[in-house]
Amino acid sequence: MAYIKSMTEGNELGHILRFTLPLLVGNLFQQLYNIVDSAIVGRYLGKDSLAAVGSTGSITYLFYTLCIGLATGAGILIAQRFGANDIPAVKRLISNSAYALLTLGVLISAVSVCLAEPMLRMLDTPENVIGEATGYMRISCAGTVAVALYNWINAVMRSLGDSKTPLIFLGVASVLNVGLDLLFVVVFEMGVDGASLATVISQGVSALGSIAFAFAKNPCFRFSRDQLKPEPSIFLKCVITGIPIALQNAMVSVSMVMLQRTANSFGENVMAAYTASMRVEQLVQQPFSSLNVAMSTFAGQNIGAGKTDRAVKGFHKSVFVGAVFSVIMLAVFMLFSRPVIGMFVSDAAVLDIGGAALKLSSLFYFPLGLIHITRGMLNGAGDVGYALINGITEVVGRIGFAAILVNIPGVGHWAVWGTTCLTWVLTAAMSLIRYKGGKWRSKCVSDKALISEE
């Protein structure tokens, strides 16, 4: 197996698809964490427990995405330096980005555990589920360090062209997660706390296994003593590059928190349907998310190598792939939306709401795909400043559309899903405007000062 791979030569779509496939399988494994939690909680503990788990999702996502954003920023820098064949700079970026992610993970773990219950109350989480929700969230947030390390090592490996190695460890962790879920929830009867503990342990195993393997096998992890030294300028460069992406993720998460509050206001049935539909939606987004990461790595390496036109060709071909997938998913959910929701909950009222919601959302998957693919292109080019615009757009969309729709007679709880769909359209339009404007061509964040001497 090749642990580093240049994407600056050869067929563009071939590189992107070969890189995307392991990412997709890995992302599906990762989503399995959430799906197994929801399915086991919903089936064995009931719809109130499922609602409790769902009510924490937007907040924990907020904390997790700060780590993901910083890791993504570091990956952009590493991909560009790797594309320029500047291996000494790559190694210094790897070590200093690790220090940045570890620091952030520890801070978030401490803060989020302390603020779990106040934040859930801020979302008007019903009293009958707040106890379970608080326990689930505290355990999940305590594992943010594992999330930070996992996303760091994955971002590094992928920026070097290796999307296969993380898949191996994620597969092992997914199997472990299923086993621990059943053990803790069904056998030990630990409730929702057992489900969150199973996920945290599995994420930690995946992170530590990937890091150990990278040091053993990947040549870019063979450091000299100087390359392991903390360097404030590189540390700061990683942080500055990752902050806009982290803030974008945070703003998206805040907008989802606000939408979760809207869903909560319609009661337990809508909360449970929203939780189930969001789990399915997260699964559907994985091909788009995988294309996002593949496009970011492909664009970063090629722009670092001075091959901007090649990056553009890859972007156009990725959009076509996203369009094909959107049509396939539209057909699937028009036919099987209710059985899909039935994997998570058996309550008839929840099935009716969730099944119809999936049909509505599937009509808007193409704009969703455009968001991911265009974001990957712009991030890889170093136009991370647009991430803030993207985040603001999603906040305005989710808050604004929700405020409008809930006040239209007859819309009712469909305002929750209608808001999501309209926000996708608005954000996709903004992303394409930015791309067509061409500003990203002058935004490459490659920094010659990072070039180190042997």
N, C-alpha and C positions, 0 to 999 in steps of 0.2 A: 504494500500500500504506500502511495506517495503522501507524505505528510506536509509537503509544500508543493504548490502548483501555480505556475504563471498562467494567466488568462489573456495575455497580450498577443498571442498568435493563434491562428486556426479559426474554425467556424464559430461565429459569435453565439448563435442560438444553441449550438451543441455544447459549448462551455456552460452557458447559463442553465440549460436543462439538466446537464450532468451534475452541476453544482446544486440545483434546486431539488432534485429528487431526494437525496439524503436529508436535506433540510426539511423537506415536507414530511418525510417519514418521522424524523426527529420531533418536529413540531406536533405531529399527531400523537406521538408518545407523550409529549409534554401535556397536551390537552387531555390525555387520558387520565392524568392526575385529577383534574377537575371533574371530568365526566364520571369517573369511578366514585369520587366523593359524592357527587350529586345523586347518582343512581343508587348507591348503597344507602345513603342518608334518606332519600325519598322513599325507597322501597321498605327499608327496615325500621326507620324512625318516624316516617310520616311527613305530611306536607308542611307542618309548622316548622319542623327541623330543617326541611329543605329551604323554606323561606328564611330561616335564621342564617343558614350558610350563604344564601344568595345576597342577603342584605350586607354582608361584609365584603363582597367581591369588588365593588368599586373602590373602596378605601384601601384594601390590600393591594389592588392593582396600582393605585396612586404611589404607594411606597416602592413597589417592585419596579415600576417604570422609571423611577429616578436612577436606579442601578442600571437598568437596561439602556437608558439614554447615555450615561457616562461610558458604558462599555462600547456602545455603538460609535461614539465619538473617537474613542481610542482605536477602534477597528478601522475607521476611515483613515486615520493618520498612518497606521501600520500598513494598510493595503497600498496606499500611495507610495510610501517609502519602499515597500517590497516591489511594487511595479517599477520603481526607479532603480532597483537592484542595490539599494543602500542597506545592507544587512546589519552593519553596526548600529545604525539609527533604529532599525527594527527592534533589535535586542534591548536598547535603552528604553524605547517606548513600551515594550512588553513589561519590563520590570517596574517602571514608574506608574504605568496604568494599573498594575496590580496593587500598588500602595494606595492609589486613589480610590479604587473600588472597595478595598478592605476597610478603609477609613469610613467611607460612606455607609457601607453595610452595617458596621457597628453602631454608628450614630442613629441610623434609621431604626434599627432593632430596639434601641433603648427608648427612643421617643415614641414610637408607635405602640409599644406594649403599654406604656403609661397612659396614652390618650385613647385607647380602644373604646371604652364605654362612653366617654363624652362625645366622641365623634359619631358613634352609633345613635346616641340620643339626638344629636343635631340633625340626623336624617329622619327623625320621627319613627324610628324602628318600634314596632308595637311591643308593649310590655310583655306579652305572652311569649315572645321569642328573644327578647334582649339578653336574657341570661345566657342562653346557648350561643347566641351570636357573639357576645363578648368573649366567652371562653375560646371559641373557634378562632376569632380574630387575634387574640393575644398569642396563641400558640403559633399561628401562621406568621405573624409579624416578628416573633422571636427568631424565626428562621430566615430573616432577610439577609443575614450574612451569607448563608448558603446560596441564596438567590443571586447575591452580588458576585460571589466567586464563580458560580456556574455561568452566569452571563459574561463575565470577563473572559474565562478560558474559551468559551465558545466564540466570542467575538474575535479573539486573537487567532484561533485556529482557522476560522473562516476567512479572515483577512489574508491569510497565507495560502488560501486556496483549498483548504481541507475541510470539507463538510461531512466527511464520512466517519471520522473518529468520534465526534460527539454523539453520533447516532448510536454507536455500540454501547456506550455507557448509559445513555438515556433509555435504551431498550431494557437494559438490566434493571435500571431504577424503576421503570414502569411496571415490570413484573413484580418487583419488590413492593411497590406501592399497592398493587392489587391485593397481594398476600397480607400486608399489614393492615389494610383497610378491613378486610374480612376478619382478621384476628382481633383487632382493637374494637371494632364496632359490633360485630356479630358474636364473637366468642367471649371477649372480655366485657362487652356491654359498656364501653366507655363513651357512647354517644358521639356527638359531633366533635368533641375534643379528640377522640380516637382517630377520626377521619383527618383532622388537621395535622395531628402528630405523625400519621403515616406519610403524609405528603412531605412534611419537613424532613423526616429521616431519609426519604427517597431522594429528595433534592440534594441533600448533603452527600449522600453516597455518590451520586452522579458527578457532583462538582469535584470532590476529592479524587475520585478515580480518574477523571479527565486530566486533572492537573498532574497527578503522578505519572500518567502515561505520556503526557507531553514532555516532561522533563527527561523521561527515559528514551523517547524515540524521535522527537522533533529537533532537528539541528538548530533551529532558531532559539531553542531553550537551553543551549549550551553557552553559558555566560562566563565572561571574565569577571574578575572582582570589580573592576571599574564599571562594568555594565550593570552590575547589581546595585550600585550606589544610588541613593535617592538624589535626583537632580531637580532642583526647584523649577528651572525653566521648562523642562520636559513635563514634569508633574503638572505645572500650570497650563501648559499647552493642551494636555489631555483633558483637563478640567474645562478649559475655555471652549474647546471643540465640542465637548459632550454636554455642556450646560444648555445650549439652545434645544438640543434634542431631548434632554431630560425635562426641561421646562415644557416643551411641546407635549411630551407624554403625560406630564403632571396636569397640564391644562385639559387634555383630553380626558384624563381620569376624573378631574374635578367636574367636568361637564357630565360624565357618566354618573358621578355621585349625585348630582342634582337631578338627573333623570331617574335614578334609583329612588330618590325621594318622591318624585311624581308617581312612580309605580307603587310605592308603599302606601300612598294616600288612597289607593283604590282597594286595599284590603288583601287578605292572605291569598285568595285565588289568583289575583293578578300578579302578586309578588311571586308566587310559585311558577306561574306561566312565564313570567318575564325571566326568572332564573333559568328555567328549562330552555327557553328560546335563546337566551344568551349563551348557554353552553353549546347549543347547536351552532349558533352563529360563530362562536369562537373556533369551532371545528372547521366550518366552511371558510373562514378567513385564512386558514393555514397555508393553502396554496398561494394566496396573494401575499401573505407575510413572507413565505419562502422566496417568492420572486422578488420581493422587496430587498431582502438580504443579499440574494444572488446578484441583483442589479447593482446594489451598492458596492459589493466587492468587485464586480466586473468593471464598473465605471471607475472606481478608485484606482485599481491596478492600471487600467488603460490610460486614464488621465495622468497618473503618476509617470507613465511611460511616454507621455506626450501624444497619445493616440485618441484624441477627442472624437473624431468622426467614427471610430470603431465603437466607442461607447454609445453614440447616438444610434447606430445600427442595432446594437443589442437592445436598446430601449424600445425601439419600434417593434422588434420581433417579440419582446416580452408582452407588450400591450396586446398583440394578436393572441398570444397564448391565454392571457387573462380573459379576453372576450369569449373564447371558446369554452373555458371553464364556467363562466357566468351562465351561458346558455344551458349547459348540462345541468347545473344546479337548479336553475329555474324549472326545468322539466321534472327533476326528481322531487322537488318539494310541492309542485302542483299536484303530483300524484300520491305522495307518501308523507305529507307533513304530519298528519295525526299519529300514524304509527311511530314516527321518529320522536315526537314529544312523549309518546307512551313508554319510551325507554327510561324516562325519568320519573314519571308519576302516573298513577292510575285513576285519579279523581276525574270524573267526567267533565265537570265545569272547567277545570284547568286544561284538560285535553282540547276542549272546544276553543278556548281562547288561544292557547299556544299553537295549535294547528293552523288557525287562520292567520296568526301573526307571522308564521314562517312563510306562508304564501305571499303575504304582503312584502316582507323583507326581500324575498328572492327576486322580485321585480327590479330591485335596485343594486344587484350584486356587481354589475359592470362599473358603475361609478365607484363602488368600494374598491374594486380591483385597480382602477386608475389611480386612486389615492395612494395605494401601497406601492405600485410600480413607479409612479412619478416621484414619490418621496425617496425611493431607493436611488433613483438616478440623481436627484438633486443632492442627497446626502453624500453619495459617492464622489460627486464632483466637488464637494466641499462647501456647497451652498447651505450650510447648517443654519444660517440666519433665517432662512425661509421657514425652518421648523417652528419658530415663534409665531409667524404669520399663520401657519397651518393650525397651531394650537389655539390661537385666538379665534380663528374661523370656527373651529369645532365647539368652543365654549359658547360663542355667540349663537351658533346654530342650535345647539341642544337647549340652551336656556331660552332663547328667543322663540323658536318654533314650539317648544313645550308650553310657554306662556300663552301663545296665540291659540294653539289647538285645544287646550283644556277649556278654553272659554267659548269655543264654538259649539252651539247646541247639537247634540246627537253624536258628537265625536267620542266623548267619554274616555274609557281606558285605551282606546286606539290611539290617543294622543302620544302614548309612550312609544309605540313602534313607528307611528307616522313621523315623529320628531327625528328618530334615528335615520330613516330613509331620506328625508329632506336634507338633513345635515350631510349625508354622504354626497348628495348631488352638489350642494354648495361648496364643500371642501374639494371635490374633484375638479370643479370649475376653476377654483383658485389655484390649484396645483398646476393645471394645464396652462393657465395664464402666465404663471411664473416660468414654467419651462419654455413656452413659446417666446417669452420676452428675452431669453438668452443671457440673462444676468449671470447665470450659474457658470458660464464659460470663463468668467474672470474671478471666480470665487474659490479657486483651488486652494486648499489650506496647506498644501505641501510647504514645509518650511526648511529652506536650505541650511538654516542654523542648526537643524537637528542632525546633519550629516556628521558622523563621528569618524575619528581616525582609528585605524587598526592598532 
